[in-house]
Amino acid sequence: MSRKERFGISIPAELSSKVKDVASRRGVTKSKIIEEVLRNYITESTHGESPHHCSGVIVVVKGEASPSLETLYENYKEVIVGYTHQHLEGVCVNVLFVSGASQEIENLTRSLSSCGCFTRFMPLHVREFKKGT
């Protein structure tokens, strides 16, 4: 078990109450919730800081007025290993499965955003689940 370190934080009472509610519903401590949130935040926010190979998914939401993305997808075919497309409540939702250079994935995400799409990249820690690593 890894060593734990205590530190104090100050957050708005309303947010604290929500953390307590989530922890209670999940049957875990508030510390566990904060630890999970911080781990995810650090992973996502530091993702583009240094070049590396990674895998993940990009959720892309676009309205009907947004341009077609097929050409953009073709330009990034070296990192897009697959995708699915669905219509949900009048918008198009694509989930791209990506793997490759972090800089290319970041460029793809930025290109999608510049087309007027909502994007969210979620790195997947696939190496942690491979046998023998």
PyMOL commands that set and color helices and strands:
alter all, ss='L'
color gray80, all
select helices_A, chain A and resi 13-26+30-45+70-75+102-114+126-129
alter helices_A, ss='H'
color red, helices_A
select strands_A, chain A and resi 53-62+80-88+91-101+118-124
alter strands_A, ss='S'
color yellow, strands_A
deselect
rebuild
show_as cartoon
